[in-house]
Amino acid sequence: MTPVQVVEAFVAAWNRMDLEAILAFLHEDIVYHNMPVAPLHGKPAVSAYLRSRWIFDSIDWEMPNIAATGNTVLTERVDRFTIDGRAVNLPVMGTFEIRDGVISAWRDYFDMAGYRAQLPVR
């Protein structure tokens, strides 16, 4: 697969809510960084984080734009989730670096305050 196809398949796995397929797209040495928070290093750490945050009723990531240069893929997305029946719409700019056919770096840029304001009270 091309780097763009890897990212498109990764997003499709999110939209299927297939956590195991999502994790299969991650390199063992991945660096995952949601820019407002500290980065995570290594697939075990990212896997544990995603599993601990898997609270979604539904997921629909819309990706109006995708571009690549070499092994780096940029995405403009709106990540839509339903959590406890409440809709969350999160505009995101994502950067993915592909190595050995999987994602070795994943950085998402978004407004954390806007995200938290949409979350249901737990």
N, C-alpha and C positions, 0 to 999 in steps of 0.2 A: 504494500500500500504506500501511496505517497504521504508525506506529512499532512497534507490537507485531508486526505481520506482517513488517516488515523484519528484526527480530531473530530471529523464528522461522525465517525463510528463511535467515538467516545461520547459525544453529545447524544447520539441515538441510544446508547446504553443508559444514559441518565433518563432519557425520555421513556424508556421501557421500565425504569426503576429496577434495573438489574445490577445490583451492587457488585456481584461477583464479576460480571463482565467489565464494569467500571474499573475494578481493581486489577483486572488482567491487562489493562492498557497502561499500567504504571510500571516504570522501570524500578528495579530493586534499589537504585540509588537516587530516587526522585527527590527533588526539592519542591515542596508545595508551599506557596506563600499567598495567603489572602492578605493583601497589602496592609490593611489596618492592624493585623496581628502578627505575631512572630512566626517565622517560617518553620515548617516541619521537614525533617530530613529522614529519608529512607522509607521504603514501602511499609514496613511494620508500623511506623508512627502514623503515616497517612491513613493506612487501613484502620487502625484503632480510632483515629479521629473521626473518619467518615462513619464508621459503625456507631460511635457514640452520639453522633449528630443525626442519625437516620430516623427522623421523626415525621417524614413526609406522608401525607395522604395521596398526593399526586405531584408529578413533576412535568413541566413543559418548558424546555429551553428553546427559545426562538433565537435564531442566529441570522440576522439580516445581512451581515457582512463577514467575510473570511478572506484573509490574504496571507500569502506565504513568501518568504525569501529563504532559499536553502531549506534548512531543517527547522526554521522558526515560523510558527503559525500565529497570526493575530486574529482574534474574534471579537466582533461587536455582538453582544448578546443581551437578551432580556431573560433572566432566569426566573421562571414562574413556578412557585410551589404552593401547595395547600398544606397547611399545618393545623391540626385540630379544627378543620373546617374553615380556616381563615386564609384568604388569598394573600400571597406575598409576591410582589413584582420587583425584581432587582435588576436595574441596568448594570451591565458588567462589561468591562474591557478585559479580555483574557489574552495571555501570551503562553504559548506552549512550545517547548523545545523537544524535538523528536530524536531519539537515538536508538539504534537497533530495532526500529519499528514500533517503539513504545514511547510514552511520554516520560522524559527525564527531568523536565522542569515545567511547572504549572504555576503561573502567577495570575491572580485575579485582582482587578482594581475596581472598587465600588465604594459606595457611601455607607459605612457601617451604621451611622445614626439613622439613616433612612431605612435600612434593613431592620434594625432593632425596633423601630417605631411600629413596624408592621407585624411583629411577632405576637402571637397570643401570650397572655400572661400565664406562666406555669408555676 
